Amino acid sequence: MSGARSKLALFLCGCYVVALGAHTGEESVADHHEAEYYVAAVYEHPSILSLNPLALISRQEALELMNQNLDIYEQQVMTAAQKARMLLGT
């Protein structure tokens, strides 16, 4: 697995754990199912794209842009987790 893929896989696994609420010891996932509700946050940010969207860019440049967008999304996931949001929609 390439470095970018392993980082992405690790990031997505982290998002999954945060979304399930497994990041805290206070409440279990079962407790949330019993309550039959979820607290969700919806987040959207302007994507960071290449300066010329019609021009071809290298794989490295594409990965850098993707990672910049994922860094922003990761910050928002952590903010949502701190506010006890269980689901983050984009």
N, C-alpha and C positions, 0 to 999 in steps of 0.2 A: 504494500500500500504506500503510495507516495506521501510525502510530508503534508501536503495540502489536504489530501483525502483523509489522513489520520486525524489532522486537526479538526476537519469538518465533522468527521464521525464522532470524535470526542465531544465537540461542541453540541452536536445534536443529541447525544446521549445525556449531556448535562441539561439541555433544555427539557428533555423527556422527564428526567428526575425532578426538575423544578416544577414542571407542569403537573406532576402527580402529587406534589406537596411532600415528597419524601425528604426534602432538605431540612425539615424541622422535626424535632422529636415530640413536639407538643400535640400534634394531631396525626392520626393515621389516615391512610387513604380510605379505609373502611368507614371511619367516622364521617368523612365527606359523602360517601355513598348513602349512608343512613340518613343524612340530612337532606339528601336529594336536591342539592343545589350547588352551584359553583360560582365563584367570583371570577370574572374574566376581565381582561384588559385588551383593548384593541389599539394597535400601534401601527403607524405608517410613517415612513420618512422618505424624503426625496432620494432616490437611489443615486449613488455616486457612479457616474458613467464616464466613458472616455470623452475627451473634448469634441471629437468628431465621430458621432455614432455610425456614420456610414463607412468610415475607414476601418480596415482590418488592423487588429492589434495582435501582438505576440501573446502566446500562452501565459508567459510570465506577467505581462501587463494585465491580462484578464484576471489572473489569480490575485494580483495586488488589489485590483478594484473590488473583487469579490470579498477579499479579506477585510478591506476597509468597511464594506457594508455589513459584514458579519460582526465586526468589532462593535459597530453602532448597535446592531440588533442584540448582541450579547449584553451590552450595558443596559438596554431596555428590559431584557429578561431578568437581569439581576434586580433592577428597580422594581419590577412587577413582583418578584419573589419576596422582596423586603416588605412589600405592601400586602403580602398574603394573597396575591392573585394566583389562581391555580392554572388558568389557561391564558395564553397570550396569542391572540389572533393578529395576523398581518394582512 
